[in-house]
Amino acid sequence: MHSFTRILIHAIFSTKYRNPLILDDFREEMHRYMGGILRNLGCTPILINSVPDHVHLLFILSNMQTIAFVMEETKRASSKWITTRFSKPDFRWQSGYCALSVDSTGLDKVQGYIARQREHHEEISFADELEEIFRRNKIEFNKHDTLD
């Protein structure tokens, strides 16, 4: 018996304390590296984008992995890679993350949203963005809560 799945995930996570540590000099290479991590886990990366304090991942979850493991491994491996490859010993990701399912019919909209992160954050802070995402997805959110 074969198993067939197509679970689209939009994941968001921040640098530790939301410090602006994602620099332009390694941003694109970091995106490619994260894509490789996802592929090694059997996931299919669709789009990865970031701004100085957080990352958005859009990928197809492998039917052999849990979201928690994929997020833990992506953050662990990429943090280690950044600290060694770019001599950034203080680089850390937050401990938490936000992972949302994406309906196939909404894929183009989510891709556009992720692709336009720099423009988007000229108008809205990450904290406000996260609050809006939680509200739209009916996730309880307290302004005093943090994903760190």
Secondary structure by P-SEA (a helix, b strand, c coil): cbbbbbbbbbccccccccccccccccaaaaaaaaaaaaaaacbbbcbbbbcccccccbbbbbccccaaaaaaaaaaaaaaaaaccccccccccccbbbbbbbcccaaaaaaaaaaaaaaaaacccaaaaaaaaaaaaccccccccccc
